[in-house]
Structures are given as structure tokens and as C-alpha cells.
Amino acid sequence: MPKVKSADAAPHRKRGSKKDKDAPKRGLSAYLIFSNEWRDRVKAENPDASFGDVGRLLGAKWKELPDEEKKEYQRKSDEDKQRAAKEKAEYEGKKSA
């Protein structure tokens, strides 16, 4: 049976504010940098894997990765976060001007 809307039903509210499409992107985490580098390899090794399966395989590879290699991804992440902070500062300066 179809739902019947009542006259006293609460109106829908918009949630949050609209995002500025010109705003700079946030810095990537070490895991995201790792995932971006390894995604194509994992897909090539597992051509029949679904999107979720690829994510699970990447997560398993990340857990198996030695700490020395994770440190390299963390260093790249720190650099990207510094880039993002710099871009955000520049964006905020332009926005307030």
C-alpha cells in the first residue's frame, strides 16, 4: 500500500552548507597514498575482483607492509598535508580580501 503524506508532515530541511568548489583539497593520509600507488597492481593481479574486494586486498597489503615502508608513505603524507595547509592559508587570504 502506498504511503500517504499528511498535511502536517515536517518540511525537509537542508543540512550543512554548500561546499566551495574552489576550496583546496585536504592532505592525503599515508594509507590513501599507498592505495593510490598500489590499486592498479592489485587490479592487475585480481582482474575479477569487485570494488570492495580491491579495497579489502589493499587493506590486507597495508597491514602486511613493514614499518620501514610505512614510514616512507607517512613522509609523503606529511609533505602533502603541508601542501594542503599552505594552499588553505592562501585560499583563506584570498577569501577574506
N, C-alpha and C positions, 0 to 999 in steps of 0.2 A: 504494500500500500504506500503511495507517495506521501511525503511529508507535507504538511500544510503549514504555511508561515502564519504566525499570529500577528496581529496588528501591533501588539505591544512588545514585539521582539526587540532586543537591544541592537542598535545600529552597529555596523562593523567599524572598528577603529583602525586607523593606520598605526603601524608600530614602527618605532625608531625614526631616524631621519634619513633622508636620501644621501647616498654617498657621492662624493665629488669624483667624477671620472678622471680628473687631472691630478688627484692626490697621489703621492708616491707610494709604491708598494712596500710592504713590510719586509724586513730581512728574513731570509730563509733559515730554517733550523738545519743542523748537521744531518739529520735523518732525511730531510727533503732534498738536500744537495746530493746525498748518497743515492736516493731513489731516482732522481733525475738522471744521474750518470749510469745507473745500472738497469733502468727499466727496459731499454732496448735489448740488452743482453738476456735478461730474464724472459722477455717475449720470444726472442730467437730460440732459446733453449726449450721453451714450452709453448709452441705455437697454438695449441688448443686450449690454453689457459684463459679463463674468463678474467674480467677486470678485477674481481675480488680475489681470485686465485693469484694473480700477479702481485697484488698488494700483500697477500699472506706470504708469498715466496720472498718478496723484498724484506718484509719484517723478519723472517727467519734468517736471511743472509745478514741483516744488520745485527741481529743478536749473536751470530757466529763470528762476526768481524772482531779481530783482536783490537785491544785498546789503542795500540800504536797507530793503527789505520784510522780508528775513530777520531783520534786527535787531529789528524790531517783535515778531516771533514769539519771538525769543530773550529779549526783555524779559519777555514773558508767561510764558515758560518759567522764567525766574529767579524771578518772583513766585510761580509755582506750586511751585517747589522750596522756597522759603522757607516757604510754607504747609505743605508736607509735613513739613519739618523741625520746625516749631512743633507740628504735630499729633503727630508721633512723640515729641517731648520730653514732651508732655502725656500721651501713652499710656504711655510708659515710666515716668513718675512715678506714674500710677495703678496700673500693673502691679506696681511694686515696693512699693507701700504696703500 
